[in-house]
């Protein structure tokens, strides 16, 4: 079975000085029962820590916007495109 990391390996990521995705309010994560952000991200950037709060690692983000759409109950994702010159560079497709 091919892992997501193997598929994403061909792309290049250039991280900006500030993350382009953040959790707006960590306390709202505690109220969320679905935790959709942790299963909906195609590049597996979102994890739920042991306290029940969502954490995002923007390294590897495909900039698809799934996280901001899937957090429909609380709209707790602050999502922007990365600063110019930063983000993902697709090599195939």
PDB file of N, CA, C and O in Angstrom:
ATOM      1  N   UNK A   1       0.847  -1.178   0.000  1.00  0.00           N
ATOM      2  CA  UNK A   1       0.000   0.000   0.000  1.00  0.00           C
ATOM      3  C   UNK A   1       0.894   1.244   0.000  1.00  0.00           C
ATOM      4  O   UNK A   1       1.841   1.328   0.782  1.00  0.00           O
ATOM      5  N   UNK A   2       0.602   2.185  -0.855  1.00  0.00           N
ATOM      6  CA  UNK A   2       1.372   3.417  -0.939  1.00  0.00           C
ATOM      7  C   UNK A   2       0.932   4.387   0.153  1.00  0.00           C
ATOM      8  O   UNK A   2      -0.259   4.627   0.348  1.00  0.00           O
ATOM      9  N   UNK A   3       1.896   4.926   0.844  1.00  0.00           N
ATOM     10  CA  UNK A   3       1.608   5.905   1.902  1.00  0.00           C
ATOM     11  C   UNK A   3       1.500   7.294   1.302  1.00  0.00           C
ATOM     12  O   UNK A   3       2.075   7.570   0.250  1.00  0.00           O
ATOM     13  N   UNK A   4       0.763   8.166   1.971  1.00  0.00           N
ATOM     14  CA  UNK A   4       0.595   9.545   1.505  1.00  0.00           C
ATOM     15  C   UNK A   4       1.942  10.261   1.429  1.00  0.00           C
ATOM     16  O   UNK A   4       2.159  11.080   0.536  1.00  0.00           O
ATOM     17  N   UNK A   5       2.844   9.958   2.359  1.00  0.00           N
ATOM     18  CA  UNK A   5       4.158  10.597   2.373  1.00  0.00           C
ATOM     19  C   UNK A   5       4.935  10.273   1.099  1.00  0.00           C
ATOM     20  O   UNK A   5       5.667  11.122   0.589  1.00  0.00           O
ATOM     21  N   UNK A   6       4.784   9.057   0.583  1.00  0.00           N
ATOM     22  CA  UNK A   6       5.474   8.663  -0.649  1.00  0.00           C
ATOM     23  C   UNK A   6       4.953   9.442  -1.853  1.00  0.00           C
ATOM     24  O   UNK A   6       5.724   9.816  -2.737  1.00  0.00           O
ATOM     25  N   UNK A   7       3.656   9.684  -1.886  1.00  0.00           N
ATOM     26  CA  UNK A   7       3.064  10.426  -2.996  1.00  0.00           C
ATOM     27  C   UNK A   7       3.420  11.913  -2.931  1.00  0.00           C
ATOM     28  O   UNK A   7       3.641  12.552  -3.959  1.00  0.00           O
ATOM     29  N   UNK A   8       3.474  12.448  -1.724  1.00  0.00           N
ATOM     30  CA  UNK A   8       3.765  13.875  -1.563  1.00  0.00           C
ATOM     31  C   UNK A   8       5.255  14.185  -1.695  1.00  0.00           C
ATOM     32  O   UNK A   8       5.640  15.346  -1.832  1.00  0.00           O
ATOM     33  N   UNK A   9       6.077  13.169  -1.654  1.00  0.00           N
ATOM     34  CA  UNK A   9       7.523  13.350  -1.694  1.00  0.00           C
ATOM     35  C   UNK A   9       7.990  14.074  -2.958  1.00  0.00           C
ATOM     36  O   UNK A   9       8.996  14.782  -2.922  1.00  0.00           O
ATOM     37  N   UNK A  10       7.278  13.908  -4.069  1.00  0.00           N
ATOM     38  CA  UNK A  10       7.711  14.519  -5.334  1.00  0.00           C
ATOM     39  C   UNK A  10       7.459  16.022  -5.370  1.00  0.00           C
ATOM     40  O   UNK A  10       8.027  16.720  -6.210  1.00  0.00           O
ATOM     41  N   UNK A  11       6.618  16.530  -4.477  1.00  0.00           N
ATOM     42  CA  UNK A  11       6.341  17.964  -4.425  1.00  0.00           C
ATOM     43  C   UNK A  11       7.372  18.671  -3.553  1.00  0.00           C
ATOM     44  O   UNK A  11       8.036  18.052  -2.722  1.00  0.00           O
ATOM     45  N   UNK A  12       7.491  19.979  -3.762  1.00  0.00           N
ATOM     46  CA  UNK A  12       8.406  20.782  -2.948  1.00  0.00           C
ATOM     47  C   UNK A  12       7.587  21.766  -2.122  1.00  0.00           C
ATOM     48  O   UNK A  12       6.625  22.354  -2.615  1.00  0.00           O
ATOM     49  N   UNK A  13       7.974  21.936  -0.874  1.00  0.00           N
ATOM     50  CA  UNK A  13       7.286  22.851   0.029  1.00  0.00           C
ATOM     51  C   UNK A  13       8.277  23.893   0.528  1.00  0.00           C
ATOM     52  O   UNK A  13       9.368  23.561   0.992  1.00  0.00           O
ATOM     53  N   UNK A  14       7.888  25.135   0.429  1.00  0.00           N
ATOM     54  CA  UNK A  14       8.726  26.213   0.952  1.00  0.00           C
ATOM     55  C   UNK A  14       7.908  26.941   2.016  1.00  0.00           C
ATOM     56  O   UNK A  14       6.943  27.642   1.712  1.00  0.00           O
ATOM     57  N   UNK A  15       8.314  26.758   3.257  1.00  0.00           N
ATOM     58  CA  UNK A  15       7.568  27.348   4.362  1.00  0.00           C
ATOM     59  C   UNK A  15       7.843  28.840   4.484  1.00  0.00           C
ATOM     60  O   UNK A  15       8.983  29.288   4.367  1.00  0.00           O
ATOM     61  N   UNK A  16       6.791  29.590   4.719  1.00  0.00           N
ATOM     62  CA  UNK A  16       6.920  31.022   4.919  1.00  0.00           C
ATOM     63  C   UNK A  16       7.294  31.346   6.350  1.00  0.00           C
ATOM     64  O   UNK A  16       7.409  30.446   7.181  1.00  0.00           O
ATOM     65  N   UNK A  17       7.485  32.620   6.648  1.00  0.00           N
ATOM     66  CA  UNK A  17       7.867  33.017   8.001  1.00  0.00           C
ATOM     67  C   UNK A  17       6.759  32.773   9.034  1.00  0.00           C
ATOM     68  O   UNK A  17       7.045  32.572  10.214  1.00  0.00           O
ATOM     69  N   UNK A  18       5.509  32.791   8.595  1.00  0.00           N
ATOM     70  CA  UNK A  18       4.356  32.546   9.464  1.00  0.00           C
ATOM     71  C   UNK A  18       3.501  31.452   8.842  1.00  0.00           C
ATOM     72  O   UNK A  18       3.370  31.401   7.618  1.00  0.00           O
ATOM     73  N   UNK A  19       2.915  30.576   9.653  1.00  0.00           N
ATOM     74  CA  UNK A  19       2.019  29.554   9.088  1.00  0.00           C
ATOM     75  C   UNK A  19       0.789  30.203   8.455  1.00  0.00           C
ATOM     76  O   UNK A  19       0.261  31.187   8.973  1.00  0.00           O
ATOM     77  N   UNK A  20       0.340  29.645   7.337  1.00  0.00           N
ATOM     78  CA  UNK A  20      -0.823  30.207   6.654  1.00  0.00           C
ATOM     79  C   UNK A  20      -2.141  29.596   7.143  1.00  0.00           C
ATOM     80  O   UNK A  20      -3.220  30.009   6.719  1.00  0.00           O
ATOM     81  N   UNK A  21      -2.042  28.622   8.027  1.00  0.00           N
ATOM     82  CA  UNK A  21      -3.227  28.002   8.625  1.00  0.00           C
ATOM     83  C   UNK A  21      -3.033  27.959  10.139  1.00  0.00           C
ATOM     84  O   UNK A  21      -1.971  27.581  10.635  1.00  0.00           O
ATOM     85  N   UNK A  22      -4.071  28.352  10.854  1.00  0.00           N
ATOM     86  CA  UNK A  22      -4.018  28.325  12.314  1.00  0.00           C
ATOM     87  C   UNK A  22      -5.379  27.930  12.858  1.00  0.00           C
ATOM     88  O   UNK A  22      -6.400  28.103  12.192  1.00  0.00           O
ATOM     89  N   UNK A  23      -5.386  27.401  14.063  1.00  0.00           N
ATOM     90  CA  UNK A  23      -6.627  27.173  14.805  1.00  0.00           C
ATOM     91  C   UNK A  23      -6.978  28.509  15.451  1.00  0.00           C
ATOM     92  O   UNK A  23      -6.153  29.095  16.152  1.00  0.00           O
ATOM     93  N   UNK A  24      -8.195  28.992  15.220  1.00  0.00           N
ATOM     94  CA  UNK A  24      -8.605  30.284  15.766  1.00  0.00           C
ATOM     95  C   UNK A  24      -8.712  30.248  17.293  1.00  0.00           C
ATOM     96  O   UNK A  24      -8.146  31.098  17.982  1.00  0.00           O
ATOM     97  N   UNK A  25      -9.435  29.268  17.810  1.00  0.00           N
ATOM     98  CA  UNK A  25      -9.710  29.196  19.250  1.00  0.00           C
ATOM     99  C   UNK A  25      -9.586  27.743  19.706  1.00  0.00           C
ATOM    100  O   UNK A  25     -10.431  26.911  19.375  1.00  0.00           O
ATOM    101  N   UNK A  26      -8.548  27.444  20.453  1.00  0.00           N
ATOM    102  CA  UNK A  26      -8.296  26.067  20.888  1.00  0.00           C
ATOM    103  C   UNK A  26      -9.404  25.535  21.789  1.00  0.00           C
ATOM    104  O   UNK A  26      -9.646  24.329  21.816  1.00  0.00           O
ATOM    105  N   UNK A  27     -10.074  26.403  22.516  1.00  0.00           N
ATOM    106  CA  UNK A  27     -11.169  25.969  23.383  1.00  0.00           C
ATOM    107  C   UNK A  27     -12.351  25.425  22.575  1.00  0.00           C
ATOM    108  O   UNK A  27     -13.063  24.534  23.037  1.00  0.00           O
ATOM    109  N   UNK A  28     -12.557  25.964  21.366  1.00  0.00           N
ATOM    110  CA  UNK A  28     -13.636  25.453  20.516  1.00  0.00           C
ATOM    111  C   UNK A  28     -13.364  24.019  20.082  1.00  0.00           C
ATOM    112  O   UNK A  28     -14.300  23.239  19.905  1.00  0.00           O
ATOM    113  N   UNK A  29     -12.105  23.667  19.909  1.00  0.00           N
ATOM    114  CA  UNK A  29     -11.749  22.291  19.537  1.00  0.00           C
ATOM    115  C   UNK A  29     -12.242  21.296  20.575  1.00  0.00           C
ATOM    116  O   UNK A  29     -12.622  20.175  20.238  1.00  0.00           O
ATOM    117  N   UNK A  30     -12.236  21.703  21.820  1.00  0.00           N
ATOM    118  CA  UNK A  30     -12.678  20.817  22.898  1.00  0.00           C
ATOM    119  C   UNK A  30     -14.177  20.540  22.816  1.00  0.00           C
ATOM    120  O   UNK A  30     -14.636  19.490  23.265  1.00  0.00           O
ATOM    121  N   UNK A  31     -14.936  21.461  22.253  1.00  0.00           N
ATOM    122  CA  UNK A  31     -16.379  21.291  22.116  1.00  0.00           C
ATOM    123  C   UNK A  31     -16.749  20.443  20.892  1.00  0.00           C
ATOM    124  O   UNK A  31     -17.855  19.908  20.817  1.00  0.00           O
ATOM    125  N   UNK A  32     -15.830  20.325  19.947  1.00  0.00           N
ATOM    126  CA  UNK A  32     -16.093  19.600  18.709  1.00  0.00           C
ATOM    127  C   UNK A  32     -16.037  18.093  18.962  1.00  0.00           C
ATOM    128  O   UNK A  32     -15.048  17.583  19.489  1.00  0.00           O
ATOM    129  N   UNK A  33     -17.088  17.395  18.588  1.00  0.00           N
ATOM    130  CA  UNK A  33     -17.155  15.948  18.766  1.00  0.00           C
ATOM    131  C   UNK A  33     -16.630  15.205  17.530  1.00  0.00           C
ATOM    132  O   UNK A  33     -16.065  14.119  17.660  1.00  0.00           O
ATOM    133  N   UNK A  34     -16.808  15.775  16.348  1.00  0.00           N
ATOM    134  CA  UNK A  34     -16.485  15.083  15.098  1.00  0.00           C
ATOM    135  C   UNK A  34     -14.990  15.003  14.806  1.00  0.00           C
ATOM    136  O   UNK A  34     -14.509  13.994  14.291  1.00  0.00           O
ATOM    137  N   UNK A  35     -14.255  16.065  15.133  1.00  0.00           N
ATOM    138  CA  UNK A  35     -12.809  16.139  14.863  1.00  0.00           C
ATOM    139  C   UNK A  35     -12.515  15.856  13.376  1.00  0.00           C
ATOM    140  O   UNK A  35     -11.568  15.144  13.041  1.00  0.00           O
ATOM    141  N   UNK A  36     -13.340  16.422  12.511  1.00  0.00           N
ATOM    142  CA  UNK A  36     -13.236  16.187  11.070  1.00  0.00           C
ATOM    143  C   UNK A  36     -11.919  16.651  10.473  1.00  0.00           C
ATOM    144  O   UNK A  36     -11.444  16.070   9.497  1.00  0.00           O
ATOM    145  N   UNK A  37     -11.330  17.678  11.041  1.00  0.00           N
ATOM    146  CA  UNK A  37     -10.078  18.203  10.491  1.00  0.00           C
ATOM    147  C   UNK A  37      -8.988  17.136  10.494  1.00  0.00           C
ATOM    148  O   UNK A  37      -8.117  17.123   9.624  1.00  0.00           O
ATOM    149  N   UNK A  38      -9.045  16.245  11.478  1.00  0.00           N
ATOM    150  CA  UNK A  38      -7.988  15.239  11.606  1.00  0.00           C
ATOM    151  C   UNK A  38      -8.135  14.087  10.620  1.00  0.00           C
ATOM    152  O   UNK A  38      -7.202  13.305  10.439  1.00  0.00           O
ATOM    153  N   UNK A  39      -9.292  13.974   9.984  1.00  0.00           N
ATOM    154  CA  UNK A  39      -9.470  12.895   9.010  1.00  0.00           C
ATOM    155  C   UNK A  39      -9.693  13.400   7.591  1.00  0.00           C
ATOM    156  O   UNK A  39      -9.591  12.624   6.641  1.00  0.00           O
ATOM    157  N   UNK A  40      -9.997  14.689   7.430  1.00  0.00           N
ATOM    158  CA  UNK A  40     -10.336  15.218   6.113  1.00  0.00           C
ATOM    159  C   UNK A  40      -9.181  15.739   5.301  1.00  0.00           C
ATOM    160  O   UNK A  40      -9.292  15.837   4.079  1.00  0.00           O
ATOM    161  N   UNK A  41      -8.081  16.076   5.927  1.00  0.00           N
ATOM    162  CA  UNK A  41      -6.940  16.665   5.216  1.00  0.00           C
ATOM    163  C   UNK A  41      -6.266  15.609   4.333  1.00  0.00           C
ATOM    164  O   UNK A  41      -5.808  14.586   4.843  1.00  0.00           O
ATOM    165  N   UNK A  42      -6.200  15.841   3.013  1.00  0.00           N
ATOM    166  CA  UNK A  42      -5.584  14.840   2.138  1.00  0.00           C
ATOM    167  C   UNK A  42      -4.079  14.680   2.336  1.00  0.00           C
ATOM    168  O   UNK A  42      -3.512  13.661   1.941  1.00  0.00           O
ATOM    169  N   UNK A  43      -3.432  15.658   2.934  1.00  0.00           N
ATOM    170  CA  UNK A  43      -1.987  15.530   3.170  1.00  0.00           C
ATOM    171  C   UNK A  43      -1.675  15.222   4.638  1.00  0.00           C
ATOM    172  O   UNK A  43      -0.516  15.247   5.053  1.00  0.00           O
ATOM    173  N   UNK A  44      -2.714  14.936   5.412  1.00  0.00           N
ATOM    174  CA  UNK A  44      -2.563  14.496   6.798  1.00  0.00           C
ATOM    175  C   UNK A  44      -1.808  15.506   7.673  1.00  0.00           C
ATOM    176  O   UNK A  44      -0.970  15.127   8.491  1.00  0.00           O
ATOM    177  N   UNK A  45      -2.116  16.789   7.488  1.00  0.00           N
ATOM    178  CA  UNK A  45      -1.441  17.852   8.251  1.00  0.00           C
ATOM    179  C   UNK A  45      -2.054  18.081   9.630  1.00  0.00           C
ATOM    180  O   UNK A  45      -1.416  18.684  10.493  1.00  0.00           O
ATOM    181  N   UNK A  46      -3.270  17.615   9.849  1.00  0.00           N
ATOM    182  CA  UNK A  46      -3.980  17.882  11.089  1.00  0.00           C
ATOM    183  C   UNK A  46      -3.945  16.672  12.012  1.00  0.00           C
ATOM    184  O   UNK A  46      -4.157  15.539  11.580  1.00  0.00           O
ATOM    185  N   UNK A  47      -3.676  16.925  13.282  1.00  0.00           N
ATOM    186  CA  UNK A  47      -3.669  15.888  14.313  1.00  0.00           C
ATOM    187  C   UNK A  47      -4.408  16.433  15.537  1.00  0.00           C
ATOM    188  O   UNK A  47      -4.448  17.643  15.761  1.00  0.00           O
ATOM    189  N   UNK A  48      -4.981  15.543  16.312  1.00  0.00           N
ATOM    190  CA  UNK A  48      -5.607  15.918  17.578  1.00  0.00           C
ATOM    191  C   UNK A  48      -4.643  15.513  18.691  1.00  0.00           C
ATOM    192  O   UNK A  48      -4.278  14.343  18.813  1.00  0.00           O
ATOM    193  N   UNK A  49      -4.238  16.486  19.497  1.00  0.00           N
ATOM    194  CA  UNK A  49      -3.277  16.170  20.569  1.00  0.00           C
ATOM    195  C   UNK A  49      -3.982  15.489  21.742  1.00  0.00           C
ATOM    196  O   UNK A  49      -5.201  15.320  21.709  1.00  0.00           O
ATOM    197  N   UNK A  50      -3.238  15.097  22.776  1.00  0.00           N
ATOM    198  CA  UNK A  50      -3.817  14.359  23.904  1.00  0.00           C
ATOM    199  C   UNK A  50      -4.806  15.187  24.721  1.00  0.00           C
ATOM    200  O   UNK A  50      -5.557  14.638  25.526  1.00  0.00           O
ATOM    201  N   UNK A  51      -4.809  16.496  24.521  1.00  0.00           N
ATOM    202  CA  UNK A  51      -5.769  17.349  25.230  1.00  0.00           C
ATOM    203  C   UNK A  51      -7.065  17.524  24.435  1.00  0.00           C
ATOM    204  O   UNK A  51      -8.012  18.145  24.917  1.00  0.00           O
ATOM    205  N   UNK A  52      -7.105  16.971  23.208  1.00  0.00           N
ATOM    206  CA  UNK A  52      -8.302  17.074  22.380  1.00  0.00           C
ATOM    207  C   UNK A  52      -8.329  18.304  21.489  1.00  0.00           C
ATOM    208  O   UNK A  52      -9.369  18.644  20.927  1.00  0.00           O
ATOM    209  N   UNK A  53      -7.190  18.971  21.358  1.00  0.00           N
ATOM    210  CA  UNK A  53      -7.099  20.188  20.555  1.00  0.00           C
ATOM    211  C   UNK A  53      -6.441  19.871  19.214  1.00  0.00           C
ATOM    212  O   UNK A  53      -5.458  19.133  19.151  1.00  0.00           O
ATOM    213  N   UNK A  54      -6.991  20.432  18.157  1.00  0.00           N
ATOM    214  CA  UNK A  54      -6.431  20.232  16.822  1.00  0.00           C
ATOM    215  C   UNK A  54      -5.130  21.016  16.672  1.00  0.00           C
ATOM    216  O   UNK A  54      -5.024  22.165  17.101  1.00  0.00           O
ATOM    217  N   UNK A  55      -4.145  20.368  16.053  1.00  0.00           N
ATOM    218  CA  UNK A  55      -2.872  21.012  15.749  1.00  0.00           C
ATOM    219  C   UNK A  55      -2.597  20.804  14.267  1.00  0.00           C
ATOM    220  O   UNK A  55      -2.891  19.746  13.710  1.00  0.00           O
ATOM    221  N   UNK A  56      -2.039  21.812  13.644  1.00  0.00           N
ATOM    222  CA  UNK A  56      -1.751  21.725  12.211  1.00  0.00           C
ATOM    223  C   UNK A  56      -0.260  21.890  11.968  1.00  0.00           C
ATOM    224  O   UNK A  56       0.395  22.743  12.569  1.00  0.00           O
ATOM    225  N   UNK A  57       0.261  21.059  11.079  1.00  0.00           N
ATOM    226  CA  UNK A  57       1.639  21.165  10.624  1.00  0.00           C
ATOM    227  C   UNK A  57       1.568  21.558   9.153  1.00  0.00           C
ATOM    228  O   UNK A  57       1.250  20.724   8.305  1.00  0.00           O
ATOM    229  N   UNK A  58       1.860  22.810   8.843  1.00  0.00           N
ATOM    230  CA  UNK A  58       1.675  23.305   7.473  1.00  0.00           C
ATOM    231  C   UNK A  58       2.730  22.782   6.497  1.00  0.00           C
ATOM    232  O   UNK A  58       2.593  22.965   5.287  1.00  0.00           O
ATOM    233  N   UNK A  59       3.763  22.145   7.001  1.00  0.00           N
ATOM    234  CA  UNK A  59       4.767  21.540   6.130  1.00  0.00           C
ATOM    235  C   UNK A  59       4.121  20.362   5.408  1.00  0.00           C
ATOM    236  O   UNK A  59       3.818  19.342   6.027  1.00  0.00           O
ATOM    237  N   UNK A  60       3.914  20.498   4.135  1.00  0.00           N
ATOM    238  CA  UNK A  60       3.256  19.462   3.352  1.00  0.00           C
ATOM    239  C   UNK A  60       1.833  19.821   2.963  1.00  0.00           C
ATOM    240  O   UNK A  60       1.158  19.032   2.301  1.00  0.00           O
ATOM    241  N   UNK A  61       1.366  20.992   3.358  1.00  0.00           N
ATOM    242  CA  UNK A  61       0.007  21.428   3.040  1.00  0.00           C
ATOM    243  C   UNK A  61      -0.158  21.576   1.530  1.00  0.00           C
ATOM    244  O   UNK A  61       0.686  22.172   0.860  1.00  0.00           O
ATOM    245  N   UNK A  62      -1.247  21.030   1.002  1.00  0.00           N
ATOM    246  CA  UNK A  62      -1.538  21.107  -0.433  1.00  0.00           C
ATOM    247  C   UNK A  62      -2.299  22.373  -0.808  1.00  0.00           C
ATOM    248  O   UNK A  62      -2.553  22.614  -1.988  1.00  0.00           O
ATOM    249  N   UNK A  63      -2.663  23.179   0.176  1.00  0.00           N
ATOM    250  CA  UNK A  63      -3.389  24.435  -0.025  1.00  0.00           C
ATOM    251  C   UNK A  63      -4.734  24.218  -0.701  1.00  0.00           C
ATOM    252  O   UNK A  63      -5.183  25.048  -1.491  1.00  0.00           O
ATOM    253  N   UNK A  64      -5.371  23.097  -0.384  1.00  0.00           N
ATOM    254  CA  UNK A  64      -6.648  22.763  -1.011  1.00  0.00           C
ATOM    255  C   UNK A  64      -7.834  23.430  -0.316  1.00  0.00           C
ATOM    256  O   UNK A  64      -8.888  23.605  -0.928  1.00  0.00           O
ATOM    257  N   UNK A  65      -7.675  23.802   0.948  1.00  0.00           N
ATOM    258  CA  UNK A  65      -8.747  24.455   1.691  1.00  0.00           C
ATOM    259  C   UNK A  65      -9.745  23.505   2.329  1.00  0.00           C
ATOM    260  O   UNK A  65     -10.750  23.953   2.882  1.00  0.00           O
ATOM    261  N   UNK A  66      -9.491  22.205   2.265  1.00  0.00           N
ATOM    262  CA  UNK A  66     -10.414  21.232   2.854  1.00  0.00           C
ATOM    263  C   UNK A  66     -10.638  21.507   4.334  1.00  0.00           C
ATOM    264  O   UNK A  66     -11.766  21.407   4.816  1.00  0.00           O
ATOM    265  N   UNK A  67      -9.589  21.849   5.055  1.00  0.00           N
ATOM    266  CA  UNK A  67      -9.708  22.053   6.503  1.00  0.00           C
ATOM    267  C   UNK A  67     -10.677  23.177   6.841  1.00  0.00           C
ATOM    268  O   UNK A  67     -11.427  23.065   7.810  1.00  0.00           O
ATOM    269  N   UNK A  68     -10.681  24.240   6.080  1.00  0.00           N
ATOM    270  CA  UNK A  68     -11.585  25.350   6.409  1.00  0.00           C
ATOM    271  C   UNK A  68     -13.030  25.023   6.058  1.00  0.00           C
ATOM    272  O   UNK A  68     -13.955  25.549   6.675  1.00  0.00           O
ATOM    273  N   UNK A  69     -13.225  24.153   5.065  1.00  0.00           N
ATOM    274  CA  UNK A  69     -14.576  23.758   4.683  1.00  0.00           C
ATOM    275  C   UNK A  69     -15.127  22.702   5.627  1.00  0.00           C
ATOM    276  O   UNK A  69     -16.302  22.738   5.993  1.00  0.00           O
ATOM    277  N   UNK A  70     -14.282  21.771   6.016  1.00  0.00           N
ATOM    278  CA  UNK A  70     -14.739  20.633   6.823  1.00  0.00           C
ATOM    279  C   UNK A  70     -15.007  21.024   8.279  1.00  0.00           C
ATOM    280  O   UNK A  70     -15.730  20.317   8.981  1.00  0.00           O
ATOM    281  N   UNK A  71     -14.444  22.120   8.734  1.00  0.00           N
ATOM    282  CA  UNK A  71     -14.710  22.611  10.091  1.00  0.00           C
ATOM    283  C   UNK A  71     -15.978  23.472  10.039  1.00  0.00           C
ATOM    284  O   UNK A  71     -15.961  24.662  10.354  1.00  0.00           O
ATOM    285  N   UNK A  72     -17.063  22.833   9.636  1.00  0.00           N
ATOM    286  CA  UNK A  72     -18.296  23.572   9.390  1.00  0.00           C
ATOM    287  C   UNK A  72     -19.080  23.933  10.653  1.00  0.00           C
ATOM    288  O   UNK A  72     -19.817  24.919  10.664  1.00  0.00           O
ATOM    289  N   UNK A  73     -18.929  23.153  11.701  1.00  0.00           N
ATOM    290  CA  UNK A  73     -19.700  23.401  12.920  1.00  0.00           C
ATOM    291  C   UNK A  73     -19.224  24.662  13.652  1.00  0.00           C
ATOM    292  O   UNK A  73     -20.035  25.462  14.119  1.00  0.00           O
ATOM    293  N   UNK A  74     -17.903  24.826  13.746  1.00  0.00           N
ATOM    294  CA  UNK A  74     -17.361  25.952  14.518  1.00  0.00           C
ATOM    295  C   UNK A  74     -16.614  26.980  13.664  1.00  0.00           C
ATOM    296  O   UNK A  74     -16.322  28.080  14.133  1.00  0.00           O
ATOM    297  N   UNK A  75     -16.305  26.629  12.425  1.00  0.00           N
ATOM    298  CA  UNK A  75     -15.534  27.522  11.545  1.00  0.00           C
ATOM    299  C   UNK A  75     -14.324  28.067  12.291  1.00  0.00           C
ATOM    300  O   UNK A  75     -14.135  29.276  12.420  1.00  0.00           O
ATOM    301  N   UNK A  76     -13.513  27.133  12.779  1.00  0.00           N
ATOM    302  CA  UNK A  76     -12.420  27.457  13.686  1.00  0.00           C
ATOM    303  C   UNK A  76     -11.050  27.419  13.005  1.00  0.00           C
ATOM    304  O   UNK A  76     -10.024  27.343  13.682  1.00  0.00           O
ATOM    305  N   UNK A  77     -11.030  27.472  11.692  1.00  0.00           N
ATOM    306  CA  UNK A  77      -9.768  27.423  10.956  1.00  0.00           C
ATOM    307  C   UNK A  77      -9.513  28.775  10.301  1.00  0.00           C
ATOM    308  O   UNK A  77     -10.329  29.261   9.519  1.00  0.00           O
ATOM    309  N   UNK A  78      -8.388  29.368  10.625  1.00  0.00           N
ATOM    310  CA  UNK A  78      -7.942  30.616   9.993  1.00  0.00           C
ATOM    311  C   UNK A  78      -7.030  30.208   8.846  1.00  0.00           C
ATOM    312  O   UNK A  78      -5.874  29.846   9.071  1.00  0.00           O
ATOM    313  N   UNK A  79      -7.539  30.263   7.619  1.00  0.00           N
ATOM    314  CA  UNK A  79      -6.833  29.756   6.433  1.00  0.00           C
ATOM    315  C   UNK A  79      -6.612  30.879   5.439  1.00  0.00           C
ATOM    316  O   UNK A  79      -7.544  31.608   5.098  1.00  0.00           O
ATOM    317  N   UNK A  80      -5.391  31.016   4.980  1.00  0.00           N
ATOM    318  CA  UNK A  80      -5.032  31.992   3.946  1.00  0.00           C
ATOM    319  C   UNK A  80      -4.051  31.322   3.002  1.00  0.00           C
ATOM    320  O   UNK A  80      -3.397  30.345   3.366  1.00  0.00           O
ATOM    321  N   UNK A  81      -3.950  31.842   1.801  1.00  0.00           N
ATOM    322  CA  UNK A  81      -2.886  31.349   0.933  1.00  0.00           C
ATOM    323  C   UNK A  81      -1.551  31.781   1.527  1.00  0.00           C
ATOM    324  O   UNK A  81      -1.472  32.825   2.174  1.00  0.00           O
ATOM    325  N   UNK A  82      -0.503  30.991   1.315  1.00  0.00           N
ATOM    326  CA  UNK A  82       0.813  31.398   1.814  1.00  0.00           C
ATOM    327  C   UNK A  82       1.268  32.687   1.132  1.00  0.00           C
ATOM    328  O   UNK A  82       0.809  33.029   0.043  1.00  0.00           O
ATOM    329  N   UNK A  83       2.175  33.386   1.794  1.00  0.00           N
ATOM    330  CA  UNK A  83       2.779  34.587   1.228  1.00  0.00           C
ATOM    331  C   UNK A  83       3.378  34.249  -0.130  1.00  0.00           C
ATOM    332  O   UNK A  83       3.787  33.110  -0.355  1.00  0.00           O
ATOM    333  N   UNK A  84       3.436  35.207  -1.029  1.00  0.00           N
ATOM    334  CA  UNK A  84       4.002  34.988  -2.354  1.00  0.00           C
ATOM    335  C   UNK A  84       5.384  34.351  -2.307  1.00  0.00           C
ATOM    336  O   UNK A  84       6.245  34.769  -1.532  1.00  0.00           O
ATOM    337  N   UNK A  85       5.589  33.334  -3.145  1.00  0.00           N
ATOM    338  CA  UNK A  85       6.876  32.647  -3.191  1.00  0.00           C
ATOM    339  C   UNK A  85       6.994  31.492  -2.211  1.00  0.00           C
ATOM    340  O   UNK A  85       7.993  30.773  -2.213  1.00  0.00           O
ATOM    341  N   UNK A  86       5.971  31.309  -1.365  1.00  0.00           N
ATOM    342  CA  UNK A  86       5.993  30.232  -0.388  1.00  0.00           C
ATOM    343  C   UNK A  86       4.840  29.275  -0.663  1.00  0.00           C
ATOM    344  O   UNK A  86       3.932  29.583  -1.434  1.00  0.00           O
ATOM    345  N   UNK A  87       4.888  28.126  -0.031  1.00  0.00           N
ATOM    346  CA  UNK A  87       3.823  27.131  -0.187  1.00  0.00           C
ATOM    347  C   UNK A  87       4.295  25.926  -0.978  1.00  0.00           C
ATOM    348  O   UNK A  87       5.462  25.538  -0.924  1.00  0.00           O
ATOM    349  N   UNK A  88       3.368  25.351  -1.709  1.00  0.00           N
ATOM    350  CA  UNK A  88       3.661  24.111  -2.440  1.00  0.00           C
ATOM    351  C   UNK A  88       4.019  24.396  -3.888  1.00  0.00           C
ATOM    352  O   UNK A  88       3.463  25.295  -4.519  1.00  0.00           O
ATOM    353  N   UNK A  89       4.947  23.620  -4.397  1.00  0.00           N
ATOM    354  CA  UNK A  89       5.293  23.647  -5.819  1.00  0.00           C
ATOM    355  C   UNK A  89       5.065  22.232  -6.329  1.00  0.00           C
ATOM    356  O   UNK A  89       5.819  21.315  -6.006  1.00  0.00           O
ATOM    357  N   UNK A  90       4.007  22.064  -7.138  1.00  0.00           N
ATOM    358  CA  UNK A  90       3.696  20.738  -7.667  1.00  0.00           C
ATOM    359  C   UNK A  90       4.676  20.395  -8.779  1.00  0.00           C
ATOM    360  O   UNK A  90       4.935  21.217  -9.657  1.00  0.00           O
ATOM    361  N   UNK A  91       5.209  19.211  -8.743  1.00  0.00           N
ATOM    362  CA  UNK A  91       6.148  18.780  -9.771  1.00  0.00           C
ATOM    363  C   UNK A  91       5.496  17.901 -10.827  1.00  0.00           C
ATOM    364  O   UNK A  91       5.927  17.892 -11.980  1.00  0.00           O
ATOM    365  N   UNK A  92       4.467  17.169 -10.447  1.00  0.00           N
ATOM    366  CA  UNK A  92       3.766  16.290 -11.394  1.00  0.00           C
ATOM    367  C   UNK A  92       2.286  16.607 -11.328  1.00  0.00           C
ATOM    368  O   UNK A  92       1.610  16.240 -10.367  1.00  0.00           O
ATOM    369  N   UNK A  93       1.786  17.278 -12.334  1.00  0.00           N
ATOM    370  CA  UNK A  93       0.357  17.590 -12.372  1.00  0.00           C
ATOM    371  C   UNK A  93       0.117  18.901 -11.792  1.00  0.00           C
ATOM    372  O   UNK A  93      -1.029  19.348 -11.731  1.00  0.00           O
TER     373      UNK A  93
END
